[in-house]
């Protein structure tokens, strides 16, 4: 698999008339290409950034949650009404989606209107799916306010809601027209959510870029202290890697599967534990350790990965959940074929393979090994 590890992945410049910033990234998808603006203070420039990209709708709707809306809804300077949903994974539901359609009708949206998703992953996935489905598709802007949303859920166009049977089982690919990451908002992020977001950042190092992994190892304490320079690099590099992968395989026919590293067990943990009990980043940290154990990486590389998760304050041990329940949940996972999950496995730090079937005994053994604190 041809991973590219050089600085050229960080696209400079911009598709729109957005003033070129050092850290901006472009997701290259032909006429659906879009910019990711990464800049402290970007939130208050949102109307200008949207105008620069030709997003001039007369009508629009800001979708946000109660926590984020209280802090930032007015800071955007947008004149659109806001639809505020309860914070938390439970809102990624059919009921909340239909509530948003009501709000869109009430706001008088038409096919030229714009949706702005202002919040974390739940708001982004749900708001994106509302935009994908309302009137067969409106343009939308992602304004992620959590680290996890900046480096993952706001980028790539996967939108959707959960069913009680599994995560993201209803959804659509619908790319945003612009993503705006204001690094200043990370200052109000609860520490647990910061750590959970760093799980996705670490994932990019493991799957794509050994040098970036080493950078994270060297700078994790500064990241946890929200050092501006370190956070800017971590967000920009993570977005650049995701942009590169999505640009090559938008709808996950191949390479894009590597972004799911650790997610098969991670999603099962979220579903079995009950949505909201584990943050997504916490569940996939355990899922990544599981995948690393399945991969049979040399002990020193396994230890580096697990030590980095531990230093970040992320869980690495098996949760108090029954393997049979988790295994059943894995069968519902979208990546499963005939109930058999396919895995992304690590060849070494910075390089993975995808679409790998693993036999039942090896799965159960790797899970049991998670009860131990050191790699077998
Ligand atoms: N929206 C998240 C993704 O496309 O991966």
Boltz pocket constraint, residues with backbone or C-beta under 6 A from the ligand:
constraints:
  - pocket:
      binder: B
      contacts: [[A, 152], [A, 153], [A, 154], [A, 155], [A, 156], [A, 157], [A, 158], [A, 159]]
      max_distance: 6.0
